[in-house]
């Protein structure tokens, strides 16, 4: 292990905060205002200003930026700005590094310490802040510049593999919608002239259990799925909560492999009706009332065809247009789901589609395993790099 010198972060850089722009100052012309959302998602639109401001708030391509406020796990981080010249918003530091530290090396090192930084943050649930003093007190290693260059090169190569993996994953994700279009055509035009059939004629549609404090007194406990567990086309089962219920509710609400789960309400209208297929990976599982369960008749309708329709542009448009809006929340009812009319292809064709979807999902599972291995390798390399072991 190499013993590199360590310094406090505040000793190797100057942290210059952005300007606290107010929403009423935002304009549609001028120089862009770089906000945290522009760092974490480069597709987000800019706000602009025509104001003449002090040069210290200017951000230029190649600057090292450190966001110190927001949601842990999504907002915090260190970035190399590769966008247009503009003005820096508050909650982002422009990092002016000493000559002894390479920007890329600094960025990799700070991002490897995000858990340590988040532990120093303060604030309410969902919105945290890290003070300039807390950041400045973090210890960083400072190897010779030639060693920094070598480490950055190795980490860049490993990170490039992760980016290539992500690109391949995105292409694979497009295969199922493309296959749906190839086999069935655009359902909004129904080019094969198949019968338009209500979902209620081909499936059982049912709401879920309302989550209330009274349920804590019920003797029977069961795992249940929430909106967070159901994404568009896939499940996220990292956290499954328990609910109290009656025997009669369990018999009515138990999920069966192949059930389709649709999101009943969301603040984002585009997310209403998003759906995934229950994979049966957890025994004795039910669902809350903000998810609508659809159980297809196995002789008329396959779960895979129905899912592909629901998540298609045609399906999204139907649920988006049919939803009710109250207090900023868009919701759909079981009746809206039941009344949704979809083209009904011959069942053998649906089964062929389901088989080919199964093959694509098997490929996606292999890719996900590869992605996890690359991520683990990269994190290991980060740890070793700043311990002098790389």
ROPAGU-95967 format. One record per residue (C-alpha): residue in three letters; chain; residue number from 1; x, z, y. Coordinates in steps of 0.1 Angstrom, whole numbers, plus 5000, padded with zeros to 4 digits. Each point is the difference from the previous one (the first is absolute). Layout:
<padrens>
+------+-------+------+------+------+------+
! resn ! chain ! resi !    x !    z !    y !
+------+-------+------+------+------+------+
!  ALA !     A !  NUM !    X !    Z !    Y !
...
+------+-------+------+------+------+------+
</padrens>
This chain:
<padrens>
+------+-------+------+------+------+------+
! resn ! chain ! resi !    x !    z !    y !
+------+-------+------+------+------+------+
!  UNK !     A !    1 ! 5000 ! 5000 ! 5000 !
!  UNK !     A !    2 ! 5013 ! 4990 ! 5034 !
!  UNK !     A !    3 ! 5000 ! 5028 ! 5026 !
!  UNK !     A !    4 ! 4988 ! 4983 ! 5032 !
!  UNK !     A !    5 ! 4998 ! 5019 ! 5033 !
!  UNK !     A !    6 ! 4965 ! 5011 ! 5010 !
!  UNK !     A !    7 ! 4986 ! 5003 ! 5035 !
!  UNK !     A !    8 ! 4967 ! 5009 ! 5016 !
!  UNK !     A !    9 ! 4978 ! 4970 ! 5007 !
!  UNK !     A !   10 ! 5000 ! 5009 ! 5037 !
!  UNK !     A !   11 ! 5038 ! 4997 ! 5000 !
!  UNK !     A !   12 ! 5000 ! 4963 ! 4989 !
!  UNK !     A !   13 ! 4972 ! 4987 ! 5022 !
!  UNK !     A !   14 ! 4979 ! 5004 ! 5030 !
!  UNK !     A !   15 ! 4962 ! 5000 ! 4995 !
!  UNK !     A !   16 ! 4980 ! 4984 ! 5028 !
!  UNK !     A !   17 ! 4962 ! 5004 ! 4998 !
!  UNK !     A !   18 ! 4976 ! 4972 ! 5009 !
!  UNK !     A !   19 ! 4976 ! 5001 ! 5029 !
!  UNK !     A !   20 ! 4965 ! 5017 ! 4996 !
!  UNK !     A !   21 ! 4978 ! 4969 ! 5006 !
!  UNK !     A !   22 ! 4963 ! 5008 ! 5005 !
!  UNK !     A !   23 ! 4974 ! 4977 ! 4984 !
!  UNK !     A !   24 ! 4987 ! 4991 ! 5035 !
!  UNK !     A !   25 ! 5034 ! 4986 ! 5008 !
!  UNK !     A !   26 ! 4999 ! 4975 ! 4972 !
!  UNK !     A !   27 ! 4997 ! 4964 ! 5011 !
!  UNK !     A !   28 ! 4997 ! 4966 ! 4983 !
!  UNK !     A !   29 ! 5030 ! 4985 ! 5016 !
!  UNK !     A !   30 ! 5035 ! 5011 ! 5009 !
!  UNK !     A !   31 ! 5027 ! 5015 ! 4977 !
!  UNK !     A !   32 ! 4988 ! 5015 ! 4967 !
!  UNK !     A !   33 ! 4998 ! 5037 ! 4995 !
!  UNK !     A !   34 ! 5017 ! 5010 ! 4968 !
!  UNK !     A !   35 ! 4979 ! 5027 ! 4983 !
!  UNK !     A !   36 ! 5005 ! 5018 ! 4966 !
!  UNK !     A !   37 ! 4974 ! 4977 ! 4984 !
!  UNK !     A !   38 ! 5022 ! 4970 ! 5010 !
!  UNK !     A !   39 ! 5029 ! 5016 ! 4981 !
!  UNK !     A !   40 ! 4982 ! 5008 ! 4968 !
!  UNK !     A !   41 ! 4978 ! 4968 ! 4999 !
!  UNK !     A !   42 ! 5015 ! 4969 ! 5017 !
!  UNK !     A !   43 ! 4966 ! 4983 ! 4998 !
!  UNK !     A !   44 ! 4984 ! 5024 ! 5025 !
!  UNK !     A !   45 ! 4993 ! 4984 ! 5034 !
!  UNK !     A !   46 ! 5019 ! 5012 ! 5031 !
!  UNK !     A !   47 ! 4986 ! 5015 ! 5032 !
!  UNK !     A !   48 ! 5017 ! 4988 ! 5031 !
!  UNK !     A !   49 ! 5009 ! 5011 ! 5035 !
!  UNK !     A !   50 ! 5012 ! 4982 ! 5032 !
!  UNK !     A !   51 ! 5013 ! 5032 ! 5015 !
!  UNK !     A !   52 ! 5036 ! 5002 ! 5013 !
!  UNK !     A !   53 ! 5015 ! 5030 ! 4981 !
!  UNK !     A !   54 ! 5034 ! 5018 ! 4998 !
!  UNK !     A !   55 ! 5024 ! 4981 ! 4978 !
!  UNK !     A !   56 ! 5004 ! 5031 ! 4976 !
!  UNK !     A !   57 ! 4965 ! 4991 ! 4986 !
!  UNK !     A !   58 ! 5011 ! 4964 ! 4991 !
!  UNK !     A !   59 ! 5002 ! 4991 ! 4963 !
!  UNK !     A !   60 ! 5020 ! 4970 ! 4989 !
!  UNK !     A !   61 ! 5005 ! 4982 ! 4967 !
!  UNK !     A !   62 ! 5025 ! 5018 ! 4979 !
!  UNK !     A !   63 ! 4993 ! 5035 ! 5014 !
!  UNK !     A !   64 ! 4998 ! 5029 ! 4977 !
!  UNK !     A !   65 ! 4967 ! 5018 ! 5003 !
!  UNK !     A !   66 ! 4988 ! 5033 ! 4985 !
!  UNK !     A !   67 ! 4963 ! 5009 ! 4999 !
!  UNK !     A !   68 ! 4996 ! 5037 ! 5001 !
!  UNK !     A !   69 ! 4962 ! 5005 ! 5001 !
!  UNK !     A !   70 ! 4970 ! 4991 ! 4978 !
!  UNK !     A !   71 ! 4990 ! 5003 ! 4964 !
!  UNK !     A !   72 ! 5028 ! 5012 ! 4976 !
!  UNK !     A !   73 ! 5007 ! 4973 ! 4974 !
!  UNK !     A !   74 ! 4988 ! 4971 ! 5021 !
!  UNK !     A !   75 ! 5011 ! 5004 ! 5036 !
!  UNK !     A !   76 ! 5033 ! 5017 ! 5001 !
!  UNK !     A !   77 ! 5031 ! 4980 ! 4995 !
!  UNK !     A !   78 ! 5030 ! 4981 ! 5014 !
!  UNK !     A !   79 ! 4998 ! 4963 ! 5007 !
!  UNK !     A !   80 ! 5021 ! 4971 ! 5013 !
!  UNK !     A !   81 ! 4978 ! 4983 ! 5026 !
!  UNK !     A !   82 ! 4999 ! 4963 ! 4993 !
!  UNK !     A !   83 ! 4970 ! 4991 ! 5023 !
!  UNK !     A !   84 ! 4998 ! 4989 ! 5036 !
!  UNK !     A !   85 ! 5014 ! 5018 ! 5030 !
!  UNK !     A !   86 ! 4976 ! 5024 ! 5014 !
!  UNK !     A !   87 ! 4993 ! 5036 ! 5011 !
!  UNK !     A !   88 ! 5002 ! 5030 ! 4976 !
!  UNK !     A !   89 ! 4970 ! 5022 ! 4996 !
!  UNK !     A !   90 ! 5003 ! 5038 ! 4997 !
!  UNK !     A !   91 ! 5005 ! 5017 ! 4966 !
!  UNK !     A !   92 ! 5029 ! 4975 ! 4993 !
!  UNK !     A !   93 ! 5036 ! 5007 ! 5008 !
!  UNK !     A !   94 ! 5024 ! 4972 ! 5009 !
!  UNK !     A !   95 ! 5031 ! 5011 ! 4982 !
!  UNK !     A !   96 ! 5033 ! 4993 ! 5019 !
!  UNK !     A !   97 ! 5027 ! 5004 ! 4974 !
!  UNK !     A !   98 ! 5036 ! 5010 ! 5005 !
!  UNK !     A !   99 ! 5026 ! 4974 ! 4989 !
!  UNK !     A !  100 ! 5008 ! 5020 ! 4969 !
!  UNK !     A !  101 ! 4966 ! 4992 ! 4983 !
!  UNK !     A !  102 ! 4987 ! 4966 ! 4990 !
!  UNK !     A !  103 ! 4962 ! 4996 ! 5008 !
!  UNK !     A !  104 ! 4992 ! 4988 ! 4965 !
!  UNK !     A !  105 ! 5018 ! 5030 ! 4984 !
!  UNK !     A !  106 ! 4982 ! 5024 ! 5024 !
!  UNK !     A !  107 ! 4966 ! 4985 ! 4991 !
!  UNK !     A !  108 ! 5006 ! 5002 ! 4963 !
!  UNK !     A !  109 ! 5012 ! 5036 ! 5003 !
!  UNK !     A !  110 ! 4972 ! 5012 ! 5022 !
!  UNK !     A !  111 ! 4973 ! 4984 ! 4978 !
!  UNK !     A !  112 ! 5017 ! 5017 ! 4970 !
!  UNK !     A !  113 ! 4993 ! 5034 ! 5017 !
!  UNK !     A !  114 ! 4963 ! 4994 ! 5009 !
!  UNK !     A !  115 ! 4988 ! 5029 ! 4978 !
!  UNK !     A !  116 ! 5025 ! 5023 ! 5018 !
!  UNK !     A !  117 ! 4988 ! 4988 ! 5034 !
!  UNK !     A !  118 ! 4963 ! 5003 ! 4991 !
!  UNK !     A !  119 ! 5007 ! 5036 ! 4989 !
!  UNK !     A !  120 ! 5012 ! 5007 ! 5036 !
!  UNK !     A !  121 ! 4968 ! 4985 ! 5015 !
!  UNK !     A !  122 ! 4971 ! 5019 ! 5016 !
!  UNK !     A !  123 ! 4964 ! 4992 ! 5008 !
!  UNK !     A !  124 ! 4966 ! 4998 ! 4984 !
!  UNK !     A !  125 ! 4989 ! 4984 ! 4967 !
!  UNK !     A !  126 ! 5006 ! 4963 ! 5001 !
!  UNK !     A !  127 ! 5019 ! 5000 ! 5034 !
!  UNK !     A !  128 ! 5035 ! 5014 ! 5001 !
!  UNK !     A !  129 ! 5029 ! 4999 ! 5025 !
!  UNK !     A !  130 ! 5037 ! 5006 ! 4997 !
!  UNK !     A !  131 ! 5017 ! 5014 ! 5031 !
!  UNK !     A !  132 ! 5032 ! 4985 ! 5014 !
!  UNK !     A !  133 ! 5018 ! 5032 ! 4994 !
!  UNK !     A !  134 ! 4990 ! 5001 ! 4963 !
!  UNK !     A !  135 ! 5012 ! 4964 ! 4996 !
!  UNK !     A !  136 ! 5032 ! 5007 ! 5018 !
!  UNK !     A !  137 ! 5008 ! 5028 ! 4976 !
!  UNK !     A !  138 ! 4998 ! 4979 ! 4968 !
!  UNK !     A !  139 ! 5034 ! 4996 ! 4984 !
!  UNK !     A !  140 ! 5013 ! 4965 ! 4993 !
!  UNK !     A !  141 ! 5031 ! 4988 ! 4982 !
!  UNK !     A !  142 ! 5024 ! 4978 ! 5020 !
!  UNK !     A !  143 ! 5024 ! 4981 ! 4977 !
!  UNK !     A !  144 ! 5025 ! 4974 ! 5014 !
!  UNK !     A !  145 ! 4984 ! 4968 ! 5014 !
!  UNK !     A !  146 ! 5014 ! 4980 ! 4971 !
!  UNK !     A !  147 ! 4984 ! 5023 ! 4975 !
!  UNK !     A !  148 ! 4967 ! 4998 ! 5020 !
!  UNK !     A !  149 ! 5001 ! 4962 ! 4998 !
!  UNK !     A !  150 ! 5006 ! 5001 ! 4962 !
!  UNK !     A !  151 ! 4971 ! 5024 ! 4994 !
!  UNK !     A !  152 ! 4977 ! 4980 ! 5023 !
!  UNK !     A !  153 ! 5008 ! 4968 ! 4980 !
!  UNK !     A !  154 ! 4992 ! 5017 ! 4967 !
!  UNK !     A !  155 ! 4967 ! 5014 ! 5013 !
!  UNK !     A !  156 ! 4991 ! 4967 ! 5016 !
!  UNK !     A !  157 ! 5004 ! 4982 ! 4967 !
!  UNK !     A !  158 ! 4979 ! 5026 ! 4982 !
!  UNK !     A !  159 ! 4973 ! 4999 ! 5027 !
!  UNK !     A !  160 ! 4999 ! 4962 ! 4998 !
!  UNK !     A !  161 ! 4991 ! 5003 ! 4963 !
!  UNK !     A !  162 ! 4971 ! 5022 ! 5009 !
!  UNK !     A !  163 ! 4988 ! 4975 ! 5026 !
!  UNK !     A !  164 ! 5002 ! 4971 ! 4975 !
!  UNK !     A !  165 ! 4980 ! 5022 ! 4975 !
!  UNK !     A !  166 ! 4974 ! 5006 ! 5027 !
!  UNK !     A !  167 ! 4997 ! 4963 ! 5008 !
!  UNK !     A !  168 ! 4995 ! 4992 ! 4963 !
!  UNK !     A !  169 ! 4974 ! 5028 ! 4998 !
!  UNK !     A !  170 ! 4981 ! 4985 ! 5030 !
!  UNK !     A !  171 ! 5000 ! 4966 ! 4983 !
!  UNK !     A !  172 ! 4987 ! 5015 ! 4968 !
!  UNK !     A !  173 ! 4972 ! 5018 ! 5019 !
!  UNK !     A !  174 ! 4987 ! 4966 ! 5011 !
!  UNK !     A !  175 ! 4997 ! 4987 ! 4965 !
!  UNK !     A !  176 ! 4966 ! 5016 ! 4992 !
!  UNK !     A !  177 ! 4982 ! 4987 ! 5031 !
!  UNK !     A !  178 ! 5015 ! 4966 ! 4994 !
!  UNK !     A !  179 ! 4989 ! 5000 ! 4964 !
!  UNK !     A !  180 ! 4965 ! 5011 ! 5011 !
!  UNK !     A !  181 ! 4998 ! 4970 ! 5024 !
!  UNK !     A !  182 ! 5013 ! 4976 ! 4974 !
!  UNK !     A !  183 ! 4975 ! 5011 ! 4973 !
!  UNK !     A !  184 ! 4969 ! 5007 ! 5020 !
!  UNK !     A !  185 ! 5005 ! 4985 ! 5035 !
!  UNK !     A !  186 ! 4990 ! 5017 ! 5033 !
!  UNK !     A !  187 ! 4970 ! 5022 ! 4992 !
!  UNK !     A !  188 ! 4986 ! 4995 ! 5035 !
!  UNK !     A !  189 ! 4995 ! 4963 ! 4992 !
!  UNK !     A !  190 ! 4994 ! 5004 ! 4962 !
!  UNK !     A !  191 ! 5013 ! 4965 ! 4993 !
!  UNK !     A !  192 ! 4991 ! 5003 ! 4962 !
!  UNK !     A !  193 ! 4964 ! 5007 ! 5010 !
!  UNK !     A !  194 ! 4997 ! 5031 ! 4977 !
!  UNK !     A !  195 ! 4970 ! 5022 ! 5003 !
!  UNK !     A !  196 ! 5002 ! 5026 ! 5028 !
!  UNK !     A !  197 ! 4992 ! 5033 ! 4983 !
!  UNK !     A !  198 ! 4996 ! 5035 ! 5014 !
!  UNK !     A !  199 ! 5025 ! 5025 ! 4988 !
!  UNK !     A !  200 ! 4971 ! 5023 ! 4990 !
!  UNK !     A !  201 ! 4990 ! 4974 ! 4974 !
!  UNK !     A !  202 ! 5034 ! 5001 ! 4984 !
!  UNK !     A !  203 ! 5012 ! 5035 ! 5005 !
!  UNK !     A !  204 ! 4991 ! 5037 ! 5004 !
!  UNK !     A !  205 ! 5007 ! 5011 ! 5036 !
!  UNK !     A !  206 ! 5002 ! 5037 ! 5008 !
!  UNK !     A !  207 ! 5012 ! 5024 ! 5027 !
!  UNK !     A !  208 ! 5023 ! 5030 ! 4994 !
!  UNK !     A !  209 ! 5000 ! 5037 ! 5006 !
!  UNK !     A !  210 ! 4998 ! 5015 ! 5034 !
!  UNK !     A !  211 ! 5029 ! 5024 ! 5007 !
!  UNK !     A !  212 ! 4987 ! 5034 ! 5013 !
!  UNK !     A !  213 ! 5012 ! 5036 ! 5000 !
!  UNK !     A !  214 ! 4971 ! 5009 ! 4977 !
!  UNK !     A !  215 ! 5017 ! 4981 ! 4972 !
!  UNK !     A !  216 ! 5028 ! 5027 ! 5000 !
!  UNK !     A !  217 ! 4974 ! 5023 ! 4983 !
!  UNK !     A !  218 ! 4992 ! 4976 ! 4971 !
!  UNK !     A !  219 ! 5015 ! 5010 ! 4967 !
!  UNK !     A !  220 ! 5009 ! 4965 ! 4988 !
!  UNK !     A !  221 ! 5031 ! 4984 ! 5016 !
!  UNK !     A !  222 ! 5010 ! 4964 ! 4998 !
!  UNK !     A !  223 ! 5025 ! 4976 ! 5016 !
!  UNK !     A !  224 ! 4986 ! 4976 ! 5025 !
!  UNK !     A !  225 ! 5010 ! 4969 ! 5019 !
!  UNK !     A !  226 ! 5000 ! 4998 ! 5038 !
!  UNK !     A !  227 ! 5002 ! 4971 ! 5024 !
!  UNK !     A !  228 ! 5038 ! 5004 ! 5002 !
!  UNK !     A !  229 ! 5003 ! 4993 ! 4963 !
!  UNK !     A !  230 ! 4983 ! 4966 ! 5003 !
!  UNK !     A !  231 ! 5020 ! 4973 ! 5018 !
!  UNK !     A !  232 ! 4993 ! 4963 ! 5000 !
!  UNK !     A !  233 ! 5006 ! 4988 ! 4965 !
!  UNK !     A !  234 ! 5019 ! 5031 ! 4988 !
!  UNK !     A !  235 ! 4998 ! 5038 ! 4995 !
!  UNK !     A !  236 ! 5022 ! 5027 ! 5015 !
!  UNK !     A !  237 ! 4998 ! 5030 ! 4977 !
!  UNK !     A !  238 ! 5029 ! 5021 ! 5013 !
!  UNK !     A !  239 ! 4975 ! 5028 ! 5011 !
!  UNK !     A !  240 ! 4968 ! 5006 ! 4982 !
!  UNK !     A !  241 ! 4978 ! 5029 ! 5011 !
!  UNK !     A !  242 ! 4974 ! 5021 ! 4981 !
!  UNK !     A !  243 ! 4963 ! 5004 ! 5007 !
!  UNK !     A !  244 ! 4973 ! 5024 ! 4986 !
!  UNK !     A !  245 ! 4970 ! 4983 ! 4984 !
!  UNK !     A !  246 ! 4970 ! 5005 ! 4978 !
!  UNK !     A !  247 ! 4998 ! 4987 ! 4964 !
!  UNK !     A !  248 ! 4974 ! 4975 ! 5010 !
!  UNK !     A !  249 ! 5022 ! 4987 ! 5028 !
!  UNK !     A !  250 ! 5029 ! 4995 ! 4976 !
!  UNK !     A !  251 ! 4980 ! 4980 ! 4976 !
!  UNK !     A !  252 ! 4988 ! 4978 ! 5028 !
!  UNK !     A !  253 ! 5032 ! 4997 ! 5020 !
!  UNK !     A !  254 ! 5028 ! 4997 ! 4974 !
!  UNK !     A !  255 ! 5021 ! 4969 ! 5005 !
!  UNK !     A !  256 ! 5005 ! 4975 ! 4972 !
!  UNK !     A !  257 ! 5030 ! 4976 ! 4998 !
!  UNK !     A !  258 ! 4990 ! 4968 ! 5016 !
!  UNK !     A !  259 ! 4978 ! 5016 ! 5027 !
!  UNK !     A !  260 ! 5004 ! 4985 ! 5034 !
!  UNK !     A !  261 ! 5003 ! 5024 ! 5029 !
!  UNK !     A !  262 ! 4992 ! 4989 ! 5036 !
!  UNK !     A !  263 ! 5008 ! 5019 ! 5031 !
!  UNK !     A !  264 ! 4967 ! 5010 ! 5016 !
!  UNK !     A !  265 ! 5012 ! 5008 ! 5035 !
!  UNK !     A !  266 ! 5031 ! 4996 ! 5022 !
!  UNK !     A !  267 ! 5009 ! 5001 ! 5037 !
!  UNK !     A !  268 ! 5016 ! 4966 ! 4995 !
!  UNK !     A !  269 ! 4971 ! 4975 ! 4994 !
!  UNK !     A !  270 ! 5024 ! 4977 ! 4980 !
!  UNK !     A !  271 ! 5006 ! 5028 ! 4975 !
!  UNK !     A !  272 ! 4963 ! 5006 ! 4992 !
!  UNK !     A !  273 ! 4992 ! 4987 ! 4965 !
!  UNK !     A !  274 ! 5036 ! 4998 ! 4989 !
!  UNK !     A !  275 ! 5001 ! 5005 ! 4963 !
!  UNK !     A !  276 ! 5020 ! 5006 ! 4969 !
!  UNK !     A !  277 ! 4993 ! 5003 ! 4962 !
!  UNK !     A !  278 ! 5002 ! 5034 ! 4984 !
!  UNK !     A !  279 ! 5027 ! 4998 ! 4973 !
!  UNK !     A !  280 ! 4988 ! 5030 ! 4979 !
!  UNK !     A !  281 ! 5035 ! 5016 ! 5004 !
!  UNK !     A !  282 ! 4984 ! 5035 ! 5006 !
!  UNK !     A !  283 ! 4974 ! 5014 ! 4976 !
!  UNK !     A !  284 ! 4969 ! 5017 ! 5013 !
!  UNK !     A !  285 ! 5001 ! 4987 ! 5036 !
!  UNK !     A !  286 ! 4972 ! 4995 ! 5025 !
!  UNK !     A !  287 ! 4999 ! 4987 ! 5036 !
!  UNK !     A !  288 ! 4988 ! 5012 ! 5033 !
!  UNK !     A !  289 ! 4971 ! 4986 ! 5020 !
!  UNK !     A !  290 ! 5023 ! 4980 ! 5023 !
!  UNK !     A !  291 ! 5007 ! 4977 ! 4970 !
!  UNK !     A !  292 ! 4973 ! 4978 ! 4985 !
!  UNK !     A !  293 ! 5003 ! 4994 ! 4962 !
!  UNK !     A !  294 ! 4991 ! 4966 ! 4985 !
!  UNK !     A !  295 ! 4999 ! 4998 ! 4962 !
!  UNK !     A !  296 ! 4996 ! 4963 ! 4990 !
!  UNK !     A !  297 ! 4979 ! 4989 ! 4971 !
!  UNK !     A !  298 ! 5027 ! 4990 ! 4975 !
!  UNK !     A !  299 ! 4980 ! 4970 ! 4988 !
!  UNK !     A !  300 ! 4994 ! 4985 ! 5035 !
!  UNK !     A !  301 ! 5028 ! 5010 ! 5023 !
!  UNK !     A !  302 ! 5037 ! 5009 ! 4997 !
!  UNK !     A !  303 ! 5015 ! 5027 ! 5022 !
!  UNK !     A !  304 ! 5029 ! 4977 ! 5009 !
!  UNK !     A !  305 ! 4977 ! 4972 ! 5013 !
!  UNK !     A !  306 ! 4979 ! 5025 ! 5020 !
!  UNK !     A !  307 ! 5031 ! 5016 ! 5015 !
!  UNK !     A !  308 ! 5015 ! 4967 ! 5010 !
!  UNK !     A !  309 ! 4967 ! 4991 ! 5017 !
!  UNK !     A !  310 ! 4996 ! 5033 ! 5018 !
!  UNK !     A !  311 ! 5036 ! 4998 ! 5013 !
!  UNK !     A !  312 ! 4997 ! 4963 ! 5010 !
!  UNK !     A !  313 ! 4993 ! 4989 ! 5036 !
!  UNK !     A !  314 ! 4964 ! 4993 ! 4990 !
!  UNK !     A !  315 ! 4996 ! 5035 ! 4986 !
!  UNK !     A !  316 ! 5017 ! 5017 ! 5029 !
!  UNK !     A !  317 ! 4978 ! 4981 ! 5024 !
!  UNK !     A !  318 ! 4968 ! 5011 ! 4982 !
!  UNK !     A !  319 ! 5008 ! 5037 ! 5001 !
!  UNK !     A !  320 ! 5015 ! 4998 ! 5035 !
!  UNK !     A !  321 ! 4968 ! 4983 ! 5013 !
!  UNK !     A !  322 ! 4976 ! 5022 ! 4980 !
!  UNK !     A !  323 ! 5015 ! 5034 ! 5010 !
!  UNK !     A !  324 ! 4984 ! 5025 ! 5022 !
!  UNK !     A !  325 ! 5020 ! 5016 ! 5029 !
!  UNK !     A !  326 ! 4996 ! 5036 ! 5010 !
!  UNK !     A !  327 ! 5025 ! 5021 ! 5020 !
!  UNK !     A !  328 ! 5027 ! 4974 ! 4995 !
!  UNK !     A !  329 ! 4996 ! 5000 ! 4962 !
!  UNK !     A !  330 ! 4988 ! 4968 ! 4982 !
!  UNK !     A !  331 ! 4981 ! 5007 ! 4968 !
!  UNK !     A !  332 ! 4983 ! 4980 ! 4972 !
!  UNK !     A !  333 ! 4973 ! 5013 ! 4977 !
!  UNK !     A !  334 ! 4993 ! 4996 ! 4963 !
!  UNK !     A !  335 ! 4971 ! 4977 ! 5010 !
!  UNK !     A !  336 ! 5024 ! 4977 ! 5019 !
!  UNK !     A !  337 ! 5022 ! 4998 ! 4969 !
!  UNK !     A !  338 ! 4970 ! 4994 ! 4977 !
!  UNK !     A !  339 ! 4987 ! 4972 ! 5022 !
!  UNK !     A !  340 ! 5033 ! 4982 ! 5003 !
!  UNK !     A !  341 ! 4995 ! 4965 ! 4984 !
!  UNK !     A !  342 ! 5029 ! 4984 ! 4984 !
!  UNK !     A !  343 ! 5006 ! 4967 ! 4981 !
!  UNK !     A !  344 ! 4998 ! 5007 ! 4963 !
!  UNK !     A !  345 ! 5024 ! 4978 ! 4980 !
!  UNK !     A !  346 ! 4996 ! 4996 ! 4962 !
!  UNK !     A !  347 ! 5012 ! 5031 ! 4983 !
!  UNK !     A !  348 ! 5027 ! 4983 ! 4979 !
!  UNK !     A !  349 ! 5016 ! 4988 ! 5033 !
!  UNK !     A !  350 ! 4999 ! 5035 ! 5014 !
!  UNK !     A !  351 ! 5017 ! 5013 ! 4969 !
!  UNK !     A !  352 ! 5027 ! 4973 ! 5003 !
!  UNK !     A !  353 ! 5006 ! 5011 ! 5036 !
!  UNK !     A !  354 ! 5001 ! 5037 ! 4989 !
!  UNK !     A !  355 ! 5027 ! 4991 ! 4973 !
!  UNK !     A !  356 ! 5021 ! 4982 ! 5026 !
!  UNK !     A !  357 ! 4996 ! 5029 ! 5024 !
!  UNK !     A !  358 ! 5012 ! 5023 ! 4973 !
!  UNK !     A !  359 ! 5032 ! 4979 ! 4996 !
!  UNK !     A !  360 ! 5006 ! 5001 ! 5038 !
!  UNK !     A !  361 ! 4995 ! 5038 ! 5001 !
!  UNK !     A !  362 ! 5025 ! 5004 ! 4971 !
!  UNK !     A !  363 ! 5025 ! 4981 ! 5021 !
!  UNK !     A !  364 ! 4992 ! 5021 ! 5030 !
!  UNK !     A !  365 ! 5006 ! 5032 ! 4979 !
!  UNK !     A !  366 ! 5034 ! 4987 ! 4990 !
!  UNK !     A !  367 ! 5008 ! 4992 ! 5037 !
!  UNK !     A !  368 ! 4988 ! 5034 ! 5010 !
!  UNK !     A !  369 ! 5024 ! 5016 ! 4975 !
!  UNK !     A !  370 ! 5028 ! 4978 ! 5013 !
!  UNK !     A !  371 ! 4991 ! 5010 ! 5036 !
!  UNK !     A !  372 ! 5002 ! 5037 ! 4991 !
!  UNK !     A !  373 ! 5034 ! 4995 ! 4983 !
!  UNK !     A !  374 ! 5014 ! 4982 ! 5031 !
!  UNK !     A !  375 ! 4986 ! 5027 ! 5023 !
!  UNK !     A !  376 ! 5015 ! 5028 ! 4979 !
!  UNK !     A !  377 ! 5033 ! 4981 ! 5000 !
!  UNK !     A !  378 ! 4999 ! 4996 ! 5037 !
!  UNK !     A !  379 ! 4992 ! 5037 ! 5007 !
!  UNK !     A !  380 ! 5028 ! 5010 ! 4976 !
!  UNK !     A !  381 ! 5024 ! 4978 ! 5019 !
!  UNK !     A !  382 ! 4989 ! 5014 ! 5033 !
!  UNK !     A !  383 ! 5006 ! 5036 ! 4987 !
!  UNK !     A !  384 ! 5034 ! 4991 ! 4986 !
!  UNK !     A !  385 ! 5011 ! 4980 ! 5031 !
!  UNK !     A !  386 ! 4997 ! 5029 ! 5023 !
!  UNK !     A !  387 ! 5015 ! 5025 ! 4975 !
!  UNK !     A !  388 ! 5032 ! 4979 ! 4998 !
!  UNK !     A !  389 ! 4992 ! 4989 ! 4965 !
!  UNK !     A !  390 ! 4994 ! 4963 ! 5005 !
+------+-------+------+------+------+------+
</padrens>
